[in-house]
Amino acid sequence: MIIMNSVKFKIFWVVILFAFSLCAESRTVKCYRCNGTGRIYFQHGIGTFGHSNKKSQCPICHQWILAGVSHSDPCPACNGLGSTNKPDYNNSSQRNKSNGGNSSNNDVPVQNGFTAEQQLALDMMNASLSGYDGFMDQNRCYGKVYKYNPQNHKGQFQLTQSINNRKRCRIASFTGNGGVTIWGDNEFYAVNVKNEIIEKLMDIHKKGEYVKDFTITNTGKYWCVSYGKDNWFAWHANGFQGLYDALNQFIKMGVGIRSVAMDENEHFIVVGDNGHVVYSMQYEKVVKDAINKFGQVYGVSLTIDGGCILCCQNGVYFNGLASSVADVLKKINYIPKVFKHSYTGHYFFGNGTDYVYNYWF
């Protein structure tokens, strides 16, 4: 009899706790503003088409964000939790609240967790975006795709003309307002870049050495050229210690450097002629996923906001790309081996020769 009472006692409390959990759960609902994510995106990264130094003010945190750079904040309607309490309509104080804000005369009216001015700013930003968000898995290309902003496009006509005049290009790398185009014979054209870049490329050309890769970060802060002749190879860069250490690993191994990518946050990926890849830990997953899906890596590209593209033996793998560029990749009949892109949607990619390429900058 004592045992039965003990069992009944335990069952009683299990039922009570289960009922309590159900009641607690029933008091919350998925946030209407962020749809349960807990984040509100002011703009997505790798989302503009063309270059602009224009900044827009986030209506939530009021920071000024560079066009195309990904930015989000905790949802103001649920404080980043993704869920909110159900309103108690039997409580008069709840009836005086609307969309997460108090409706007293001293408060600013809000809509979906924003003031009217904040909502208008966000609506105007979203209205300027074109393209689509989604996922690409076709024509040997795989990765996330984002909307872009055509209003931010600023053409780099001098670089474009340098390619159009010759009707060929092997490598092109660019900043927001300049860059370098290189041909198979190591002739090059440069505009709005540091004099040390021009001097180094001229020296390589005069000595009959071969440029294997040239890259410059989106703001022009860092740059690197890898080059060689016969069985001799080298690199020259204005970068940071992590990049130098990675480049020197290949020199010590006696392996030429096929491709280099880095960003202003001192992240990098370096690829050797043998397919070996050295990278910042931030890119460990995307590099491994790319190799598992498409094989050996040939060319890499990074952007200031973490966008990464890897050209592999059997396809192109990326973690974010403007839908305008994705639309071009859908139509090409070759696998790119060289790829340079920026957060603004500028791009150059080709098969590593002078005559097969696509670009827009």
Contacts in CASP RR format, 6 or more apart in sequence:
PFRMAT RR
TARGET T0000
AUTHOR 0000-0000-0000
METHOD contacts of the structure
MODEL  1
MIIMNSVKFKIFWVVILFAFSLCAESRTVKCYRCNGTGRIYFQHGIGTFG
HSNKKSQCPICHQWILAGVSHSDPCPACNGLGSTNKPDYNNSSQRNKSNG
GNSSNNDVPVQNGFTAEQQLALDMMNASLSGYDGFMDQNRCYGKVYKYNP
QNHKGQFQLTQSINNRKRCRIASFTGNGGVTIWGDNEFYAVNVKNEIIEK
LMDIHKKGEYVKDFTITNTGKYWCVSYGKDNWFAWHANGFQGLYDALNQF
IKMGVGIRSVAMDENEHFIVVGDNGHVVYSMQYEKVVKDAINKFGQVYGV
SLTIDGGCILCCQNGVYFNGLASSVADVLKKINYIPKVFKHSYTGHYFFG
NGTDYVYNYWF
26 86 0 8 1.000
27 85 0 8 1.000
27 86 0 8 1.000
28 83 0 8 1.000
28 84 0 8 1.000
28 85 0 8 1.000
28 86 0 8 1.000
29 83 0 8 1.000
29 84 0 8 1.000
29 85 0 8 1.000
29 86 0 8 1.000
30 36 0 8 1.000
30 82 0 8 1.000
30 83 0 8 1.000
31 38 0 8 1.000
31 75 0 8 1.000
31 77 0 8 1.000
31 78 0 8 1.000
31 80 0 8 1.000
31 81 0 8 1.000
31 82 0 8 1.000
31 83 0 8 1.000
31 84 0 8 1.000
32 77 0 8 1.000
32 84 0 8 1.000
32 112 0 8 1.000
33 40 0 8 1.000
33 75 0 8 1.000
33 76 0 8 1.000
33 77 0 8 1.000
33 78 0 8 1.000
33 112 0 8 1.000
33 113 0 8 1.000
34 40 0 8 1.000
34 75 0 8 1.000
34 77 0 8 1.000
34 78 0 8 1.000
34 80 0 8 1.000
34 82 0 8 1.000
36 75 0 8 1.000
36 78 0 8 1.000
36 82 0 8 1.000
36 83 0 8 1.000
37 75 0 8 1.000
37 82 0 8 1.000
38 74 0 8 1.000
38 75 0 8 1.000
38 78 0 8 1.000
38 80 0 8 1.000
38 81 0 8 1.000
38 82 0 8 1.000
39 72 0 8 1.000
39 73 0 8 1.000
39 74 0 8 1.000
39 75 0 8 1.000
39 80 0 8 1.000
40 60 0 8 1.000
40 72 0 8 1.000
40 73 0 8 1.000
40 74 0 8 1.000
40 75 0 8 1.000
40 76 0 8 1.000
41 70 0 8 1.000
41 71 0 8 1.000
41 72 0 8 1.000
42 56 0 8 1.000
42 58 0 8 1.000
42 59 0 8 1.000
42 60 0 8 1.000
42 65 0 8 1.000
42 71 0 8 1.000
42 72 0 8 1.000
42 73 0 8 1.000
42 122 0 8 1.000
42 125 0 8 1.000
43 56 0 8 1.000
43 65 0 8 1.000
43 67 0 8 1.000
43 68 0 8 1.000
43 69 0 8 1.000
43 70 0 8 1.000
43 71 0 8 1.000
43 125 0 8 1.000
43 129 0 8 1.000
44 68 0 8 1.000
44 70 0 8 1.000
44 133 0 8 1.000
44 146 0 8 1.000
44 147 0 8 1.000
45 68 0 8 1.000
45 69 0 8 1.000
45 70 0 8 1.000
45 71 0 8 1.000
45 146 0 8 1.000
45 305 0 8 1.000
45 307 0 8 1.000
45 320 0 8 1.000
45 343 0 8 1.000
46 68 0 8 1.000
46 70 0 8 1.000
46 146 0 8 1.000
46 303 0 8 1.000
46 305 0 8 1.000
46 307 0 8 1.000
46 320 0 8 1.000
46 321 0 8 1.000
46 322 0 8 1.000
46 341 0 8 1.000
46 343 0 8 1.000
46 345 0 8 1.000
47 68 0 8 1.000
47 129 0 8 1.000
47 146 0 8 1.000
47 147 0 8 1.000
47 148 0 8 1.000
47 149 0 8 1.000
47 322 0 8 1.000
47 343 0 8 1.000
47 344 0 8 1.000
47 345 0 8 1.000
48 67 0 8 1.000
48 68 0 8 1.000
48 148 0 8 1.000
48 149 0 8 1.000
48 150 0 8 1.000
48 152 0 8 1.000
48 153 0 8 1.000
48 322 0 8 1.000
48 343 0 8 1.000
48 344 0 8 1.000
48 345 0 8 1.000
49 130 0 8 1.000
49 148 0 8 1.000
49 149 0 8 1.000
49 150 0 8 1.000
49 152 0 8 1.000
49 153 0 8 1.000
49 322 0 8 1.000
49 324 0 8 1.000
49 344 0 8 1.000
49 345 0 8 1.000
50 152 0 8 1.000
50 153 0 8 1.000
50 154 0 8 1.000
50 155 0 8 1.000
50 342 0 8 1.000
50 344 0 8 1.000
50 345 0 8 1.000
50 346 0 8 1.000
50 360 0 8 1.000
50 361 0 8 1.000
51 152 0 8 1.000
51 153 0 8 1.000
51 154 0 8 1.000
51 155 0 8 1.000
51 156 0 8 1.000
51 176 0 8 1.000
51 177 0 8 1.000
51 342 0 8 1.000
51 344 0 8 1.000
51 346 0 8 1.000
51 361 0 8 1.000
52 67 0 8 1.000
52 152 0 8 1.000
52 153 0 8 1.000
52 154 0 8 1.000
52 344 0 8 1.000
53 66 0 8 1.000
53 67 0 8 1.000
53 176 0 8 1.000
54 66 0 8 1.000
54 67 0 8 1.000
54 152 0 8 1.000
55 64 0 8 1.000
55 65 0 8 1.000
55 66 0 8 1.000
55 67 0 8 1.000
56 64 0 8 1.000
56 65 0 8 1.000
56 67 0 8 1.000
56 121 0 8 1.000
56 125 0 8 1.000
57 63 0 8 1.000
57 64 0 8 1.000
57 65 0 8 1.000
57 121 0 8 1.000
58 64 0 8 1.000
58 65 0 8 1.000
58 71 0 8 1.000
58 73 0 8 1.000
59 114 0 8 1.000
59 115 0 8 1.000
59 117 0 8 1.000
59 118 0 8 1.000
59 119 0 8 1.000
59 121 0 8 1.000
59 122 0 8 1.000
60 73 0 8 1.000
60 76 0 8 1.000
60 114 0 8 1.000
60 118 0 8 1.000
61 73 0 8 1.000
63 71 0 8 1.000
65 71 0 8 1.000
67 149 0 8 1.000
67 152 0 8 1.000
67 344 0 8 1.000
68 149 0 8 1.000
68 152 0 8 1.000
68 305 0 8 1.000
68 343 0 8 1.000
68 344 0 8 1.000
69 304 0 8 1.000
69 305 0 8 1.000
69 343 0 8 1.000
70 305 0 8 1.000
74 80 0 8 1.000
75 81 0 8 1.000
75 82 0 8 1.000
75 113 0 8 1.000
76 113 0 8 1.000
76 114 0 8 1.000
77 84 0 8 1.000
77 99 0 8 1.000
77 100 0 8 1.000
77 112 0 8 1.000
77 113 0 8 1.000
78 84 0 8 1.000
84 100 0 8 1.000
87 94 0 8 1.000
87 97 0 8 1.000
88 94 0 8 1.000
89 95 0 8 1.000
96 102 0 8 1.000
96 103 0 8 1.000
96 104 0 8 1.000
97 103 0 8 1.000
98 110 0 8 1.000
99 110 0 8 1.000
99 111 0 8 1.000
99 112 0 8 1.000
99 113 0 8 1.000
100 110 0 8 1.000
100 113 0 8 1.000
101 107 0 8 1.000
101 110 0 8 1.000
101 113 0 8 1.000
103 109 0 8 1.000
108 115 0 8 1.000
108 116 0 8 1.000
109 115 0 8 1.000
109 116 0 8 1.000
110 116 0 8 1.000
111 119 0 8 1.000
112 119 0 8 1.000
114 122 0 8 1.000
128 149 0 8 1.000
128 151 0 8 1.000
129 147 0 8 1.000
129 148 0 8 1.000
129 149 0 8 1.000
130 147 0 8 1.000
130 148 0 8 1.000
130 149 0 8 1.000
130 150 0 8 1.000
130 324 0 8 1.000
131 147 0 8 1.000
131 148 0 8 1.000
131 323 0 8 1.000
131 324 0 8 1.000
132 145 0 8 1.000
132 147 0 8 1.000
132 323 0 8 1.000
133 145 0 8 1.000
133 146 0 8 1.000
133 147 0 8 1.000
133 323 0 8 1.000
134 144 0 8 1.000
134 145 0 8 1.000
134 146 0 8 1.000
134 323 0 8 1.000
135 143 0 8 1.000
135 144 0 8 1.000
135 145 0 8 1.000
136 142 0 8 1.000
136 143 0 8 1.000
136 144 0 8 1.000
136 145 0 8 1.000
136 321 0 8 1.000
136 326 0 8 1.000
136 329 0 8 1.000
136 330 0 8 1.000
137 143 0 8 1.000
138 330 0 8 1.000
139 329 0 8 1.000
139 330 0 8 1.000
139 331 0 8 1.000
139 332 0 8 1.000
140 294 0 8 1.000
140 314 0 8 1.000
140 315 0 8 1.000
140 316 0 8 1.000
140 335 0 8 1.000
141 315 0 8 1.000
141 316 0 8 1.000
141 317 0 8 1.000
141 318 0 8 1.000
141 326 0 8 1.000
141 329 0 8 1.000
141 330 0 8 1.000
142 293 0 8 1.000
142 294 0 8 1.000
142 315 0 8 1.000
142 316 0 8 1.000
142 317 0 8 1.000
142 318 0 8 1.000
143 317 0 8 1.000
143 318 0 8 1.000
143 319 0 8 1.000
143 320 0 8 1.000
143 321 0 8 1.000
144 318 0 8 1.000
144 319 0 8 1.000
144 320 0 8 1.000
144 321 0 8 1.000
145 320 0 8 1.000
145 321 0 8 1.000
145 322 0 8 1.000
145 323 0 8 1.000
145 326 0 8 1.000
146 320 0 8 1.000
146 321 0 8 1.000
146 322 0 8 1.000
146 323 0 8 1.000
147 322 0 8 1.000
147 323 0 8 1.000
148 322 0 8 1.000
148 323 0 8 1.000
148 324 0 8 1.000
148 345 0 8 1.000
150 324 0 8 1.000
152 344 0 8 1.000
153 344 0 8 1.000
155 361 0 8 1.000
156 174 0 8 1.000
156 176 0 8 1.000
156 177 0 8 1.000
156 178 0 8 1.000
156 179 0 8 1.000
156 191 0 8 1.000
156 346 0 8 1.000
156 361 0 8 1.000
158 178 0 8 1.000
158 189 0 8 1.000
158 191 0 8 1.000
159 172 0 8 1.000
159 174 0 8 1.000
159 178 0 8 1.000
159 179 0 8 1.000
159 181 0 8 1.000
159 189 0 8 1.000
159 191 0 8 1.000
159 361 0 8 1.000
160 359 0 8 1.000
160 361 0 8 1.000
162 169 0 8 1.000
162 181 0 8 1.000
162 189 0 8 1.000
163 169 0 8 1.000
163 172 0 8 1.000
163 181 0 8 1.000
163 359 0 8 1.000
166 183 0 8 1.000
168 183 0 8 1.000
168 184 0 8 1.000
168 354 0 8 1.000
168 355 0 8 1.000
169 181 0 8 1.000
169 182 0 8 1.000
169 183 0 8 1.000
169 348 0 8 1.000
169 354 0 8 1.000
169 357 0 8 1.000
169 359 0 8 1.000
170 182 0 8 1.000
170 183 0 8 1.000
170 184 0 8 1.000
170 338 0 8 1.000
170 352 0 8 1.000
170 353 0 8 1.000
170 354 0 8 1.000
170 357 0 8 1.000
171 180 0 8 1.000
171 181 0 8 1.000
171 182 0 8 1.000
171 211 0 8 1.000
171 213 0 8 1.000
171 214 0 8 1.000
171 338 0 8 1.000
171 340 0 8 1.000
171 348 0 8 1.000
171 352 0 8 1.000
172 179 0 8 1.000
172 180 0 8 1.000
172 181 0 8 1.000
172 182 0 8 1.000
172 340 0 8 1.000
172 348 0 8 1.000
172 357 0 8 1.000
172 359 0 8 1.000
172 361 0 8 1.000
173 179 0 8 1.000
173 180 0 8 1.000
173 214 0 8 1.000
173 215 0 8 1.000
173 216 0 8 1.000
173 340 0 8 1.000
173 348 0 8 1.000
174 180 0 8 1.000
174 216 0 8 1.000
174 340 0 8 1.000
174 342 0 8 1.000
174 346 0 8 1.000
174 348 0 8 1.000
174 361 0 8 1.000
175 192 0 8 1.000
175 193 0 8 1.000
175 216 0 8 1.000
175 217 0 8 1.000
175 218 0 8 1.000
175 219 0 8 1.000
175 220 0 8 1.000
175 342 0 8 1.000
176 218 0 8 1.000
176 219 0 8 1.000
176 220 0 8 1.000
176 342 0 8 1.000
176 344 0 8 1.000
176 346 0 8 1.000
177 192 0 8 1.000
178 191 0 8 1.000
178 192 0 8 1.000
178 193 0 8 1.000
179 190 0 8 1.000
179 191 0 8 1.000
179 192 0 8 1.000
179 193 0 8 1.000
179 216 0 8 1.000
180 188 0 8 1.000
180 189 0 8 1.000
180 190 0 8 1.000
180 193 0 8 1.000
180 197 0 8 1.000
180 201 0 8 1.000
180 214 0 8 1.000
180 216 0 8 1.000
181 188 0 8 1.000
181 189 0 8 1.000
182 188 0 8 1.000
182 201 0 8 1.000
182 211 0 8 1.000
182 214 0 8 1.000
183 354 0 8 1.000
184 353 0 8 1.000
184 354 0 8 1.000
186 201 0 8 1.000
186 204 0 8 1.000
186 205 0 8 1.000
186 208 0 8 1.000
186 209 0 8 1.000
186 210 0 8 1.000
186 211 0 8 1.000
187 205 0 8 1.000
188 201 0 8 1.000
188 205 0 8 1.000
188 211 0 8 1.000
190 197 0 8 1.000
190 198 0 8 1.000
190 201 0 8 1.000
193 216 0 8 1.000
193 220 0 8 1.000
193 223 0 8 1.000
194 220 0 8 1.000
194 223 0 8 1.000
194 238 0 8 1.000
196 238 0 8 1.000
197 216 0 8 1.000
197 223 0 8 1.000
197 225 0 8 1.000
200 225 0 8 1.000
200 236 0 8 1.000
201 211 0 8 1.000
201 214 0 8 1.000
201 225 0 8 1.000
204 210 0 8 1.000
204 211 0 8 1.000
204 225 0 8 1.000
204 227 0 8 1.000
207 229 0 8 1.000
208 229 0 8 1.000
209 227 0 8 1.000
209 228 0 8 1.000
209 229 0 8 1.000
210 227 0 8 1.000
210 228 0 8 1.000
210 229 0 8 1.000
211 225 0 8 1.000
211 226 0 8 1.000
211 227 0 8 1.000
212 226 0 8 1.000
212 227 0 8 1.000
212 228 0 8 1.000
212 233 0 8 1.000
212 256 0 8 1.000
212 257 0 8 1.000
212 258 0 8 1.000
212 259 0 8 1.000
213 224 0 8 1.000
213 225 0 8 1.000
213 226 0 8 1.000
213 257 0 8 1.000
213 258 0 8 1.000
213 259 0 8 1.000
213 260 0 8 1.000
213 299 0 8 1.000
213 338 0 8 1.000
214 223 0 8 1.000
214 224 0 8 1.000
214 225 0 8 1.000
214 226 0 8 1.000
215 223 0 8 1.000
215 224 0 8 1.000
215 259 0 8 1.000
215 260 0 8 1.000
215 261 0 8 1.000
215 262 0 8 1.000
215 301 0 8 1.000
215 340 0 8 1.000
216 222 0 8 1.000
216 223 0 8 1.000
217 223 0 8 1.000
217 262 0 8 1.000
217 263 0 8 1.000
217 264 0 8 1.000
217 304 0 8 1.000
218 263 0 8 1.000
218 264 0 8 1.000
218 303 0 8 1.000
218 304 0 8 1.000
218 342 0 8 1.000
218 343 0 8 1.000
218 344 0 8 1.000
219 264 0 8 1.000
219 304 0 8 1.000
221 264 0 8 1.000
222 237 0 8 1.000
222 238 0 8 1.000
222 239 0 8 1.000
222 240 0 8 1.000
222 243 0 8 1.000
222 262 0 8 1.000
222 263 0 8 1.000
222 264 0 8 1.000
223 237 0 8 1.000
223 238 0 8 1.000
223 239 0 8 1.000
224 235 0 8 1.000
224 236 0 8 1.000
224 237 0 8 1.000
224 238 0 8 1.000
224 239 0 8 1.000
224 243 0 8 1.000
224 247 0 8 1.000
224 260 0 8 1.000
224 262 0 8 1.000
225 235 0 8 1.000
225 236 0 8 1.000
225 237 0 8 1.000
226 233 0 8 1.000
226 234 0 8 1.000
226 235 0 8 1.000
226 247 0 8 1.000
226 256 0 8 1.000
226 257 0 8 1.000
226 258 0 8 1.000
226 259 0 8 1.000
226 260 0 8 1.000
227 233 0 8 1.000
227 234 0 8 1.000
227 235 0 8 1.000
227 236 0 8 1.000
228 234 0 8 1.000
228 256 0 8 1.000
233 251 0 8 1.000
233 254 0 8 1.000
233 256 0 8 1.000
233 257 0 8 1.000
234 251 0 8 1.000
235 247 0 8 1.000
235 251 0 8 1.000
235 257 0 8 1.000
235 260 0 8 1.000
237 243 0 8 1.000
237 244 0 8 1.000
237 247 0 8 1.000
237 260 0 8 1.000
239 262 0 8 1.000
240 262 0 8 1.000
240 266 0 8 1.000
242 266 0 8 1.000
242 268 0 8 1.000
243 260 0 8 1.000
243 262 0 8 1.000
243 266 0 8 1.000
243 268 0 8 1.000
243 270 0 8 1.000
246 268 0 8 1.000
246 270 0 8 1.000
246 278 0 8 1.000
246 279 0 8 1.000
247 257 0 8 1.000
247 260 0 8 1.000
247 270 0 8 1.000
249 270 0 8 1.000
249 278 0 8 1.000
250 256 0 8 1.000
250 257 0 8 1.000
250 270 0 8 1.000
250 272 0 8 1.000
250 276 0 8 1.000
250 278 0 8 1.000
253 276 0 8 1.000
255 272 0 8 1.000
255 273 0 8 1.000
255 274 0 8 1.000
255 276 0 8 1.000
256 272 0 8 1.000
256 273 0 8 1.000
257 270 0 8 1.000
257 271 0 8 1.000
257 272 0 8 1.000
257 273 0 8 1.000
258 271 0 8 1.000
258 272 0 8 1.000
258 273 0 8 1.000
258 275 0 8 1.000
258 298 0 8 1.000
258 299 0 8 1.000
259 269 0 8 1.000
259 270 0 8 1.000
259 271 0 8 1.000
259 272 0 8 1.000
259 297 0 8 1.000
259 298 0 8 1.000
259 299 0 8 1.000
259 300 0 8 1.000
259 338 0 8 1.000
260 268 0 8 1.000
260 269 0 8 1.000
260 270 0 8 1.000
260 271 0 8 1.000
260 300 0 8 1.000
261 268 0 8 1.000
261 269 0 8 1.000
261 270 0 8 1.000
261 299 0 8 1.000
261 300 0 8 1.000
261 301 0 8 1.000
261 302 0 8 1.000
261 308 0 8 1.000
262 268 0 8 1.000
262 269 0 8 1.000
262 302 0 8 1.000
263 302 0 8 1.000
263 303 0 8 1.000
263 304 0 8 1.000
263 306 0 8 1.000
264 304 0 8 1.000
265 304 0 8 1.000
265 306 0 8 1.000
266 280 0 8 1.000
267 280 0 8 1.000
267 282 0 8 1.000
267 283 0 8 1.000
267 302 0 8 1.000
267 306 0 8 1.000
268 278 0 8 1.000
268 279 0 8 1.000
268 280 0 8 1.000
268 302 0 8 1.000
269 277 0 8 1.000
269 278 0 8 1.000
269 279 0 8 1.000
269 280 0 8 1.000
269 283 0 8 1.000
269 287 0 8 1.000
269 300 0 8 1.000
269 302 0 8 1.000
269 308 0 8 1.000
269 310 0 8 1.000
270 277 0 8 1.000
270 278 0 8 1.000
270 279 0 8 1.000
271 277 0 8 1.000
271 297 0 8 1.000
271 298 0 8 1.000
271 299 0 8 1.000
271 300 0 8 1.000
275 296 0 8 1.000
275 297 0 8 1.000
275 298 0 8 1.000
277 287 0 8 1.000
277 291 0 8 1.000
277 297 0 8 1.000
279 287 0 8 1.000
282 306 0 8 1.000
283 302 0 8 1.000
283 308 0 8 1.000
286 308 0 8 1.000
286 310 0 8 1.000
286 317 0 8 1.000
286 319 0 8 1.000
287 297 0 8 1.000
287 310 0 8 1.000
289 317 0 8 1.000
290 297 0 8 1.000
290 310 0 8 1.000
290 312 0 8 1.000
290 317 0 8 1.000
291 297 0 8 1.000
291 312 0 8 1.000
293 312 0 8 1.000
293 315 0 8 1.000
293 317 0 8 1.000
294 310 0 8 1.000
294 312 0 8 1.000
294 313 0 8 1.000
294 314 0 8 1.000
294 315 0 8 1.000
294 316 0 8 1.000
294 317 0 8 1.000
295 312 0 8 1.000
295 313 0 8 1.000
295 314 0 8 1.000
296 312 0 8 1.000
296 313 0 8 1.000
297 310 0 8 1.000
297 311 0 8 1.000
297 312 0 8 1.000
297 313 0 8 1.000
298 311 0 8 1.000
298 312 0 8 1.000
298 313 0 8 1.000
298 337 0 8 1.000
298 338 0 8 1.000
299 310 0 8 1.000
299 311 0 8 1.000
299 337 0 8 1.000
299 338 0 8 1.000
299 339 0 8 1.000
300 308 0 8 1.000
300 309 0 8 1.000
300 310 0 8 1.000
300 311 0 8 1.000
300 339 0 8 1.000
301 308 0 8 1.000
301 309 0 8 1.000
301 339 0 8 1.000
301 340 0 8 1.000
301 341 0 8 1.000
302 308 0 8 1.000
303 341 0 8 1.000
303 342 0 8 1.000
303 343 0 8 1.000
304 342 0 8 1.000
304 343 0 8 1.000
305 343 0 8 1.000
306 319 0 8 1.000
307 318 0 8 1.000
307 319 0 8 1.000
307 320 0 8 1.000
307 321 0 8 1.000
307 343 0 8 1.000
308 318 0 8 1.000
308 319 0 8 1.000
308 320 0 8 1.000
309 316 0 8 1.000
309 317 0 8 1.000
309 318 0 8 1.000
309 321 0 8 1.000
309 339 0 8 1.000
309 341 0 8 1.000
310 316 0 8 1.000
310 317 0 8 1.000
310 318 0 8 1.000
311 335 0 8 1.000
311 336 0 8 1.000
311 337 0 8 1.000
311 338 0 8 1.000
311 339 0 8 1.000
311 349 0 8 1.000
312 335 0 8 1.000
313 335 0 8 1.000
314 335 0 8 1.000
315 335 0 8 1.000
316 329 0 8 1.000
316 335 0 8 1.000
316 336 0 8 1.000
316 339 0 8 1.000
321 329 0 8 1.000
321 341 0 8 1.000
322 345 0 8 1.000
324 345 0 8 1.000
324 360 0 8 1.000
325 341 0 8 1.000
325 345 0 8 1.000
325 347 0 8 1.000
325 360 0 8 1.000
328 347 0 8 1.000
328 358 0 8 1.000
328 360 0 8 1.000
332 358 0 8 1.000
334 350 0 8 1.000
334 351 0 8 1.000
334 356 0 8 1.000
335 351 0 8 1.000
336 349 0 8 1.000
336 350 0 8 1.000
336 351 0 8 1.000
337 350 0 8 1.000
337 351 0 8 1.000
337 352 0 8 1.000
338 348 0 8 1.000
338 349 0 8 1.000
338 350 0 8 1.000
338 351 0 8 1.000
338 352 0 8 1.000
338 357 0 8 1.000
339 347 0 8 1.000
339 348 0 8 1.000
339 349 0 8 1.000
339 350 0 8 1.000
340 347 0 8 1.000
340 348 0 8 1.000
340 349 0 8 1.000
341 347 0 8 1.000
341 348 0 8 1.000
341 349 0 8 1.000
342 361 0 8 1.000
345 360 0 8 1.000
346 360 0 8 1.000
346 361 0 8 1.000
347 358 0 8 1.000
347 359 0 8 1.000
347 360 0 8 1.000
347 361 0 8 1.000
348 357 0 8 1.000
348 358 0 8 1.000
348 359 0 8 1.000
348 361 0 8 1.000
349 357 0 8 1.000
349 358 0 8 1.000
349 359 0 8 1.000
350 356 0 8 1.000
350 357 0 8 1.000
350 358 0 8 1.000
351 357 0 8 1.000
END
